[in-house]
Amino acid sequence: MIEVRNLTKRYGPTLAVDDLTFTVAPGRVTGFLGPNGAGKSTTMRMMLGLDVPAAGDVLVDGKPYHALREPLRHVGALLEAKAVHPGRSARNHLLWLAQTNGIGRARVREVIDLVGLGGAVDRRAGEFSLGMGQRLGIAAALLGDPAVLLLDEPVNGLDPEGIRWIRTLMRDLAAEGRAVFVSSHLMSEMALTADHLVVIGRGRLLADTDMAGFIRRNARSHVLVRTPDPARMLALLTAAGIGAVAGPDDTLEVDEVEPARIGALAAADGLAVDELSPRTASLEEAFMRLTADSVEFRAADGAGR
Amino acid sequence: MTTFPRLAAAELTKIRTLRSTAWTLVLAFVITVAFGVGVSFYLSTTFDRLGAESRATFDPSDFAMSMVEYGQLVLVVFGVLVVGSEYRGGTIRAALAAVPRRSEFYRAKMFVGGALAFAVSELTVFVMYFGSQAALGSHGGAITDPGVFGAVFGTGLYLTMIAVISMGVTAMLRSPAVAIGTLIPFFFMVSNILGHVPGVRVVGQFLPDQAGNQIIFRHYPTGSVLGPWTGLLVMAAWTALALAGGYLVLRSRDA
């Protein structure tokens, strides 16, 4: 369990992370979602005590990270930059990490088997493919059999097989009762793995919600209506108490109702209807809409500089 | 501190499992001993061709020990690599996530790096001394001659501190390339020049290597305001300063 409270990070005049508060709870995958540059990696580094916050704090199992005697037994992390010396073998990398936290050699062998690193374990990490490097990173994160896992963009650049492996692993780890906190800039990725979502933009918390709730609220479906007289259609709908807005090309986007009801309204008034189709917004669109302001803001900032 | 032994074991693993760090220690030994013994052997075969004055003032200990100048370069590289390897591939993030109390991390790293440098330096200077005296044949001296043991042992301390200063400076600079680019020119040019230019010479004598390297000679050739052991003490102060500076940077910077 990790509690992030009012976490803030400043780089010069820029607020990289702005008063973030959320909780990473056990037994579920929490997706940490935001556009590139939203402050996800900075937040995760602060959660690990690598970067010092300007304000706020992070508690891991009720304690600040640096107060943990054997932190690898509480939190396992896979950082975006792999954090492995290219000249050292995978086995030796895991070995020194294990030694710092009093973890035995037997566990090193165990995690090597667990992630399927087997044959490559004595090769130097610099010769690893992206996928093998990621497996090594996961092995390091699992060394202390931690209750919390922090994974920063774990599927970035992986092939489909690697992506599927990581997804399954995250689901399994959460099913074992662990708290899995995984960052991504892709909503589609989160939709497949996360139970809970923490969405940030420009360092600010935009949403902290369960996945189903996020879908309900943000991915609202509508009915697209095309008619020769949109203004008359809109008046009919409004009179019937149905919300609608003008869409592109003289269409109307009508709040989710039975299409038949819209058809009946039009028929009763003798209005022709050319098209009547239910549309489901994708989660990606919902995410884009949610973070659009923060992204535009950023672009405008950049242009002004 | 119960965690110290395990942190020290991890640091030893790190040094042992990188070719670069492990081999620089071997190289420091091989280069120094090879130079010392080789040049001594060469001198022993040509000793009679030296001028009368050179022969009269020849000191077998001073002659042999002056060869450490070549090995010390490798110890600078060792010191830089021990700390600098943390800054390759972002290893430092894994290290500090595993050991978040940075003072404990730093203490273990510096202790292990320093202890290894000490062991290898002393082994090197003593093997080199005995080897070169044997190679000098009838012109060689004995470890029991006045001041010789102190000079040889002290030279090992001097080499250790060269490595530890390099470790501290690298922790300040956080990059092996920048550290090498700073330390090698400093130790082998700037400091040497300042130590011999009239006017600034007295100041130059207080620079870490200039202060420390008088210990190498039983008879220091130039008039320095510092004696061999006070010089070594000045160097120890520099070493403490470099270690403190490295710690301050590690403590205050985001990883």
Interface residues (C-beta under 8 A of the other chain):
Chain A: R45 L48 G49 L50 D51 V52 Y65 H66 L68 R69 P71 L72 V75 A77 L79 A81 K82 A83 V84 H85 P86 G87 R88 S89 N92 H93 L95 W96 L97 Q99 T100 N101 G102 A125 G126 A140
Chain B: T3 R6 L7 A9 A10 E11 T13 K14 T17 L18 R19 S20 S85 R88 G89 G90 T91 I92 R93 A94 A95 L96 A97 A98 V99 P100 R101 D254 A255
